Amino acid sequence: MSFDQKAYNQAYYIANREKLKAAAREYRARNPEASKERDRAKYRKDINKSRADRRAYAAAHKAEAAARLSRWEKANPHKLANYESKRRTGKQFPGLTKEEWLSIVELFGGRCAYCIRPVAEPEREHLLPLSRGGEDVADNVVPACKSCNSSKGKLTPVEYLMSGRKKF
């Protein structure tokens, strides 16, 4: 009778699963760089399989991924705004920091730059719109209410005020 190493290993793993997983977690905590490098090497070894595995996991866990993304977006509105600005323009400028944005909102007293009404959650309004070459920097951003920001669209402030869209 021959010894079946694979069967033995599987049986041992099943019998000691929690103990082996705890040891692996402990090793990864003690050796983070070695663990990352091993993971990178495994990924590079068969990149197509790794990508296929990730796509399959994402397809099987869409609801969890959507919930995780939603939580991140709510917790990081300023990072999201920077990401959206970069995505829309294709530019890789650093974007407005959270501190800069909060100081601009404070400068305007928490009011919309167009209708002067107090706004609980002001939106970033770009004086020169991103779609027309504007950047997401402090000199180009003012706070605006949702109504004013959406009605202004791609217009500059002068075009917006002259268009008659803004009713005072």
CYANA upper distance limits for C-alpha pairs under 8 A (distance plus 0.5 A):
  4 ASP  CA      8 TYR  CA      6.79
  5 GLN  CA      9 ASN  CA      6.59
  6 LYS  CA     10 GLN  CA      6.71
  7 ALA  CA     11 ALA  CA      6.65
  8 TYR  CA     12 TYR  CA      6.58
  9 ASN  CA     13 TYR  CA      6.57
 10 GLN  CA     14 ILE  CA      6.70
 11 ALA  CA     15 ALA  CA      6.67
 12 TYR  CA     16 ASN  CA      6.55
 13 TYR  CA     17 ARG  CA      5.69
 13 TYR  CA     20 LEU  CA      7.95
 16 ASN  CA     20 LEU  CA      6.63
 17 ARG  CA     21 LYS  CA      6.63
 18 GLU  CA     22 ALA  CA      6.59
 19 LYS  CA     23 ALA  CA      6.78
 20 LEU  CA     24 ALA  CA      6.70
 21 LYS  CA     25 ARG  CA      6.69
 22 ALA  CA     26 GLU  CA      6.64
 23 ALA  CA     27 TYR  CA      6.65
 24 ALA  CA     28 ARG  CA      6.69
 25 ARG  CA     29 ALA  CA      6.69
 26 GLU  CA     30 ARG  CA      6.74
 27 TYR  CA     31 ASN  CA      6.42
 28 ARG  CA     32 PRO  CA      5.80
 28 ARG  CA     35 SER  CA      6.27
 31 ASN  CA     35 SER  CA      6.64
 32 PRO  CA     36 LYS  CA      6.60
 33 GLU  CA     37 GLU  CA      6.63
 34 ALA  CA     38 ARG  CA      6.61
 35 SER  CA     39 ASP  CA      6.68
 36 LYS  CA     40 ARG  CA      6.62
 37 GLU  CA     41 ALA  CA      6.60
 38 ARG  CA     42 LYS  CA      6.67
 39 ASP  CA     43 TYR  CA      6.66
 40 ARG  CA     44 ARG  CA      6.61
 41 ALA  CA     45 LYS  CA      6.47
 42 LYS  CA     46 ASP  CA      7.39
 43 TYR  CA     47 ILE  CA      5.83
 43 TYR  CA     50 SER  CA      6.36
 46 ASP  CA     50 SER  CA      6.80
 47 ILE  CA     51 ARG  CA      6.61
 48 ASN  CA     52 ALA  CA      6.59
 49 LYS  CA     53 ASP  CA      6.53
 50 SER  CA     54 ARG  CA      6.76
 51 ARG  CA     55 ARG  CA      6.69
 52 ALA  CA     56 ALA  CA      6.61
 53 ASP  CA     57 TYR  CA      6.63
 54 ARG  CA     58 ALA  CA      6.57
 55 ARG  CA     59 ALA  CA      6.58
 56 ALA  CA     60 ALA  CA      6.69
 57 TYR  CA     61 HIS  CA      6.61
 58 ALA  CA     62 LYS  CA      6.31
 58 ALA  CA     65 ALA  CA      7.82
 61 HIS  CA     65 ALA  CA      6.77
 62 LYS  CA     66 ALA  CA      6.58
 63 ALA  CA     67 ALA  CA      6.69
 64 GLU  CA     68 ARG  CA      6.60
 65 ALA  CA     69 LEU  CA      6.56
 66 ALA  CA     70 SER  CA      6.57
 67 ALA  CA     71 ARG  CA      6.70
 68 ARG  CA     72 TRP  CA      6.75
 69 LEU  CA     73 GLU  CA      6.60
 70 SER  CA     74 LYS  CA      6.77
 71 ARG  CA     75 ALA  CA      6.67
 72 TRP  CA     76 ASN  CA      6.40
 73 GLU  CA     77 PRO  CA      6.21
 73 GLU  CA     80 LEU  CA      6.77
 76 ASN  CA     80 LEU  CA      6.72
 77 PRO  CA     81 ALA  CA      6.62
 78 HIS  CA     82 ASN  CA      6.79
 78 HIS  CA     97 THR  CA      7.75
 78 HIS  CA     98 LYS  CA      6.31
 79 LYS  CA     83 TYR  CA      6.63
 80 LEU  CA     84 GLU  CA      6.56
 81 ALA  CA     85 SER  CA      6.64
 82 ASN  CA     86 LYS  CA      6.76
 82 ASN  CA     94 PRO  CA      8.37
 82 ASN  CA     95 GLY  CA      6.02
 82 ASN  CA     96 LEU  CA      7.34
 82 ASN  CA    136 ASP  CA      7.94
 83 TYR  CA     87 ARG  CA      6.56
 84 GLU  CA     88 ARG  CA      6.50
 85 SER  CA     89 THR  CA      6.69
 85 SER  CA     95 GLY  CA      8.22
 85 SER  CA    130 LEU  CA      7.71
 85 SER  CA    136 ASP  CA      7.17
 86 LYS  CA     90 GLY  CA      5.88
 86 LYS  CA     91 LYS  CA      5.83
 86 LYS  CA     92 GLN  CA      6.39
 86 LYS  CA     93 PHE  CA      7.79
 86 LYS  CA     95 GLY  CA      8.47
 87 ARG  CA     91 LYS  CA      8.04
 88 ARG  CA    130 LEU  CA      7.92
 88 ARG  CA    131 SER  CA      7.93
 89 THR  CA    130 LEU  CA      6.68
 89 THR  CA    131 SER  CA      6.98
 89 THR  CA    133 GLY  CA      8.12
 93 PHE  CA    135 GLU  CA      8.14
 93 PHE  CA    136 ASP  CA      8.29
 95 GLY  CA    135 GLU  CA      8.08
 95 GLY  CA    136 ASP  CA      5.49
 95 GLY  CA    137 VAL  CA      6.21
 96 LEU  CA    100 GLU  CA      6.74
 96 LEU  CA    101 TRP  CA      7.01
 96 LEU  CA    136 ASP  CA      6.26
 96 LEU  CA    137 VAL  CA      5.61
 96 LEU  CA    138 ALA  CA      6.77
 97 THR  CA    101 TRP  CA      6.76
 98 LYS  CA    102 LEU  CA      6.65
 99 GLU  CA    103 SER  CA      6.67
100 GLU  CA    104 ILE  CA      6.76
100 GLU  CA    138 ALA  CA      7.11
101 TRP  CA    105 VAL  CA      6.76
101 TRP  CA    138 ALA  CA      7.82
102 LEU  CA    106 GLU  CA      6.61
103 SER  CA    107 LEU  CA      6.53
104 ILE  CA    108 PHE  CA      6.93
104 ILE  CA    138 ALA  CA      8.07
104 ILE  CA    142 VAL  CA      7.25
104 ILE  CA    143 PRO  CA      7.83
105 VAL  CA    109 GLY  CA      6.75
105 VAL  CA    110 GLY  CA      5.73
105 VAL  CA    111 ARG  CA      7.95
105 VAL  CA    122 PRO  CA      8.22
105 VAL  CA    142 VAL  CA      7.94
105 VAL  CA    143 PRO  CA      6.46
106 GLU  CA    110 GLY  CA      6.28
108 PHE  CA    112 CYS  CA      7.98
108 PHE  CA    113 ALA  CA      7.55
108 PHE  CA    143 PRO  CA      7.94
109 GLY  CA    118 PRO  CA      8.40
110 GLY  CA    118 PRO  CA      6.27
110 GLY  CA    119 VAL  CA      6.40
110 GLY  CA    120 ALA  CA      7.83
110 GLY  CA    122 PRO  CA      7.93
110 GLY  CA    143 PRO  CA      8.20
111 ARG  CA    116 ILE  CA      5.72
111 ARG  CA    117 ARG  CA      5.73
111 ARG  CA    118 PRO  CA      4.70
111 ARG  CA    119 VAL  CA      5.85
111 ARG  CA    122 PRO  CA      8.19
111 ARG  CA    143 PRO  CA      7.57
111 ARG  CA    144 ALA  CA      7.73
111 ARG  CA    145 CYS  CA      8.42
112 CYS  CA    116 ILE  CA      5.23
112 CYS  CA    117 ARG  CA      6.04
112 CYS  CA    118 PRO  CA      6.91
112 CYS  CA    119 VAL  CA      6.82
112 CYS  CA    122 PRO  CA      7.55
112 CYS  CA    143 PRO  CA      6.02
112 CYS  CA    144 ALA  CA      4.65
112 CYS  CA    145 CYS  CA      5.87
112 CYS  CA    148 CYS  CA      8.50
113 ALA  CA    142 VAL  CA      6.88
113 ALA  CA    143 PRO  CA      6.36
113 ALA  CA    144 ALA  CA      6.02
114 TYR  CA    144 ALA  CA      7.24
114 TYR  CA    148 CYS  CA      7.31
115 CYS  CA    148 CYS  CA      7.90
115 CYS  CA    168 PHE  CA      7.54
117 ARG  CA    145 CYS  CA      8.45
119 VAL  CA    144 ALA  CA      8.18
119 VAL  CA    145 CYS  CA      6.55
121 GLU  CA    145 CYS  CA      8.18
122 PRO  CA    143 PRO  CA      5.86
122 PRO  CA    144 ALA  CA      5.84
122 PRO  CA    145 CYS  CA      5.83
122 PRO  CA    146 LYS  CA      7.69
123 GLU  CA    143 PRO  CA      6.11
123 GLU  CA    144 ALA  CA      5.82
123 GLU  CA    145 CYS  CA      6.62
123 GLU  CA    146 LYS  CA      6.91
123 GLU  CA    149 ASN  CA      7.72
124 ARG  CA    141 VAL  CA      6.66
124 ARG  CA    142 VAL  CA      6.58
124 ARG  CA    143 PRO  CA      5.79
124 ARG  CA    144 ALA  CA      6.99
125 GLU  CA    129 PRO  CA      8.49
125 GLU  CA    141 VAL  CA      5.97
125 GLU  CA    142 VAL  CA      5.73
125 GLU  CA    143 PRO  CA      6.25
125 GLU  CA    144 ALA  CA      6.32
125 GLU  CA    149 ASN  CA      6.54
126 HIS  CA    130 LEU  CA      7.40
126 HIS  CA    134 GLY  CA      7.68
126 HIS  CA    135 GLU  CA      8.28
126 HIS  CA    136 ASP  CA      7.72
126 HIS  CA    140 ASN  CA      5.98
126 HIS  CA    141 VAL  CA      5.13
126 HIS  CA    142 VAL  CA      7.03
127 LEU  CA    134 GLY  CA      8.18
127 LEU  CA    140 ASN  CA      5.78
127 LEU  CA    141 VAL  CA      6.52
127 LEU  CA    142 VAL  CA      7.71
127 LEU  CA    156 THR  CA      6.28
127 LEU  CA    157 PRO  CA      6.72
128 LEU  CA    132 ARG  CA      7.16
128 LEU  CA    133 GLY  CA      7.64
128 LEU  CA    134 GLY  CA      5.29
128 LEU  CA    135 GLU  CA      8.17
128 LEU  CA    140 ASN  CA      6.96
128 LEU  CA    155 LEU  CA      8.23
128 LEU  CA    156 THR  CA      6.16
129 PRO  CA    133 GLY  CA      7.19
129 PRO  CA    134 GLY  CA      5.64
129 PRO  CA    135 GLU  CA      8.23
129 PRO  CA    154 LYS  CA      6.15
129 PRO  CA    155 LEU  CA      7.52
129 PRO  CA    156 THR  CA      7.42
130 LEU  CA    134 GLY  CA      4.86
130 LEU  CA    135 GLU  CA      6.39
130 LEU  CA    136 ASP  CA      7.97
131 SER  CA    154 LYS  CA      7.44
132 ARG  CA    154 LYS  CA      8.01
134 GLY  CA    140 ASN  CA      7.63
135 GLU  CA    140 ASN  CA      7.15
136 ASP  CA    140 ASN  CA      7.06
136 ASP  CA    141 VAL  CA      7.31
137 VAL  CA    141 VAL  CA      6.95
144 ALA  CA    148 CYS  CA      6.73
144 ALA  CA    149 ASN  CA      6.23
145 CYS  CA    149 ASN  CA      6.57
146 LYS  CA    150 SER  CA      6.49
147 SER  CA    151 SER  CA      6.59
148 CYS  CA    152 LYS  CA      6.44
148 CYS  CA    166 LYS  CA      8.07
149 ASN  CA    153 GLY  CA      7.03
151 SER  CA    165 ARG  CA      7.45
151 SER  CA    166 LYS  CA      8.33
152 LYS  CA    156 THR  CA      8.24
152 LYS  CA    157 PRO  CA      8.21
152 LYS  CA    160 TYR  CA      6.21
152 LYS  CA    165 ARG  CA      8.11
155 LEU  CA    159 GLU  CA      6.12
155 LEU  CA    160 TYR  CA      6.07
156 THR  CA    160 TYR  CA      6.51
157 PRO  CA    161 LEU  CA      6.65
158 VAL  CA    162 MET  CA      6.60
159 GLU  CA    163 SER  CA      6.35
160 TYR  CA    164 GLY  CA      7.63
160 TYR  CA    165 ARG  CA      7.14
160 TYR  CA    166 LYS  CA      7.56
161 LEU  CA    165 ARG  CA      7.54
161 LEU  CA    166 LYS  CA      6.58
